[in-house]
Amino acid sequence: MAEEMRIILRNYGKIDPLNIDDYINAGGYEALKKARNMNQADLIAEVEKSGLRGRGGAAFNAGTKWGFSYNTPADQKYVVCNADEGEPGTYKDRTIMENDPQSVLEGMAICGYAIGATKGYIYCRGEYPYVVEILNQAISQAKEKGVLGDFDIEVRMGAGAYVCGEETALIESIEGNRGEPRFKPPFPGVSGLWGKPTVVNNVETLANIPAIVEKGGDWYNSIGASRYPGTKIVTLSGDVNNRTFFEVPTNTTIREVIYEFGGGIRDGKNFKAVQIGGTSGGFIPEAYLDTPIDADSMSAIGATLGSGAVFVMDETRDIVDVVTRIAKFFRHESCGKCTPCREGTNRMYEMMERFNAGTGNELDLDLFERLGRVMGKVCLCGLGQAAPAPVLTTIKHFRGDYEAKYL
Ligand SMILES: Cc1cc2nc3c(=O)[nH]c(=O)nc-3n(C[C@H](O)[C@H](O)[C@H](O)COP(=O)(O)O)c2cc1C
């Protein structure tokens, strides 16, 4: 396997995650001390300068987001760590929390100091009960050592729905309500948990923070792709030799991910397609393999980096069948709050089933494109907006697979 660059996973395998002294001896909590000696605005400016963009999918500049909460006066503010990780094929946040939980707590405490929050929540995927245990142990050790100061952290267990990873549905869920997205604006940075300014950041985003504070924004900004700097943890699955995870600079190409880290296609078969960014990620054909994985380069080819899940398909895969399963997933996970998503995901699945049964036709493909365009524009949250991407990108790049079902 090619060589990784480990910033987020810098302590992976080197420390005992359940022993805070190991973390401290490896330099842990120095960044929090340094941050607390900085002016809040300067700290936010440093994070902004680093160019760190959210690793949960939306790729928004972390420092800019912190700035919204910092600039909104309130008697209480919150930091929420999004550890819902419901994206199929993604297990990077679990890897971080299992192996270096203190780095996430430190990132949250730095954010708390920066925006003026004294309370943080980690919303952890319900299917990770053992991670909740690890986090709770890590929090009580940090409290015992007094390293967090006046910053308090609580873990909340996820409700088991994919949509609960969407930041406003997640906030509803923490508040004890049904996990359904809110209308935006207002964005959580201004009005989030219980109507208070709330920074919601992904686990991987927060785990980057201590290193950025320690080494400076310029250092981080010089790594990887210029507009999406730093590293990314990729979780690789499907028809590759090494189905594994690794941390690489963001200017690494898809081809390097598949061939140098993934060891190429299994059983000597040929490459057919790769889906990047999770279930709602676009399907990419061979012609785009030399594209870097950073969020901007991905969107330039009609794809997304999303959570960093990379799912590889060999020449024997039936694309229409794969996309039908994805459409079924979205039909199941749509929360039903908005009509375009509730109805759109149903219609999409029905059409995919028709193709799979050999009864689809050219008109369906046109209808798909219209439906996808409408959903992308009018659905309330990212679930419905992005759900058509696998269908649309496969019609674009693998139209022959659809035609083969009815011609
Ligand atoms: C349907 C849906 C599911 C999502 N699931 C997650 C998730 O599991 N984890 C996550 O960090 N972000 C998830 N997001 C993105 C969040 O809404 C939000 O952008 C993110 O938590 C912000 O953190 P970041 O700026 O650090 O990326 C999801 C978004 C949507 C639309």
Ligand as a Chemical Component Dictionary entry (heavy atoms), coordinates in Angstrom:
data_LIG
# 
_chem_comp.id                   LIG 
_chem_comp.type                 NON-POLYMER 
_chem_comp.pdbx_formal_charge   0 
_chem_comp.three_letter_code    LIG 
# 
loop_
_chem_comp_atom.comp_id 
_chem_comp_atom.atom_id 
_chem_comp_atom.alt_atom_id 
_chem_comp_atom.type_symbol 
_chem_comp_atom.charge 
_chem_comp_atom.model_Cartn_x 
_chem_comp_atom.model_Cartn_y 
_chem_comp_atom.model_Cartn_z 
_chem_comp_atom.pdbx_ordinal 
LIG C1  C1  C 0 -29.302 13.131 4.933  1  
LIG C2  C2  C 0 -28.048 13.686 5.533  2  
LIG C3  C3  C 0 -27.274 12.916 6.392  3  
LIG C4  C4  C 0 -26.116 13.427 6.952  4  
LIG N1  N1  N 0 -25.384 12.626 7.782  5  
LIG C5  C5  C 0 -24.259 13.120 8.356  6  
LIG C6  C6  C 0 -23.500 12.309 9.240  7  
LIG O1  O1  O 0 -23.835 11.146 9.500  8  
LIG N2  N2  N 0 -22.379 12.856 9.791  9  
LIG C7  C7  C 0 -21.985 14.160 9.524  10 
LIG O2  O2  O 0 -20.997 14.620 10.058 11 
LIG N3  N3  N 0 -22.688 14.934 8.683  12 
LIG C8  C8  C 0 -23.811 14.447 8.101  13 
LIG N4  N4  N 0 -24.536 15.258 7.277  14 
LIG C9  C9  C 0 -24.079 16.652 7.068  15 
LIG C10 C10 C 0 -24.586 17.565 8.186  16 
LIG O3  O3  O 0 -25.866 18.067 7.849  17 
LIG C11 C11 C 0 -23.665 18.772 8.401  18 
LIG O4  O4  O 0 -23.384 19.363 7.174  19 
LIG C12 C12 C 0 -22.359 18.406 9.095  20 
LIG O5  O5  O 0 -22.592 17.783 10.314 21 
LIG C13 C13 C 0 -21.579 19.673 9.363  22 
LIG O6  O6  O 0 -20.303 19.364 9.891  23 
LIG P1  P1  P 0 -18.984 19.711 9.079  24 
LIG O7  O7  O 0 -19.106 21.140 8.628  25 
LIG O8  O8  O 0 -17.892 19.517 10.057 26 
LIG O9  O9  O 0 -18.926 18.766 7.920  27 
LIG C14 C14 C 0 -25.708 14.754 6.669  28 
LIG C15 C15 C 0 -26.469 15.537 5.792  29 
LIG C16 C16 C 0 -27.616 15.011 5.232  30 
LIG C17 C17 C 0 -28.403 15.880 4.291  31 
# 
loop_
_chem_comp_bond.comp_id 
_chem_comp_bond.atom_id_1 
_chem_comp_bond.atom_id_2 
_chem_comp_bond.value_order 
_chem_comp_bond.pdbx_ordinal 
LIG C1  C2  SING 1  
LIG C2  C3  SING 2  
LIG C2  C16 DOUB 3  
LIG C3  C4  DOUB 4  
LIG C4  N1  SING 5  
LIG C4  C14 SING 6  
LIG N1  C5  DOUB 7  
LIG C5  C6  SING 8  
LIG C5  C8  SING 9  
LIG C6  O1  DOUB 10 
LIG C6  N2  SING 11 
LIG N2  C7  SING 12 
LIG C7  O2  DOUB 13 
LIG C7  N3  SING 14 
LIG N3  C8  DOUB 15 
LIG C8  N4  SING 16 
LIG N4  C9  SING 17 
LIG N4  C14 SING 18 
LIG C9  C10 SING 19 
LIG C10 O3  SING 20 
LIG C10 C11 SING 21 
LIG C11 O4  SING 22 
LIG C11 C12 SING 23 
LIG C12 O5  SING 24 
LIG C12 C13 SING 25 
LIG C13 O6  SING 26 
LIG O6  P1  SING 27 
LIG P1  O7  DOUB 28 
LIG P1  O8  SING 29 
LIG P1  O9  SING 30 
LIG C14 C15 DOUB 31 
LIG C15 C16 SING 32 
LIG C16 C17 SING 33 
# 
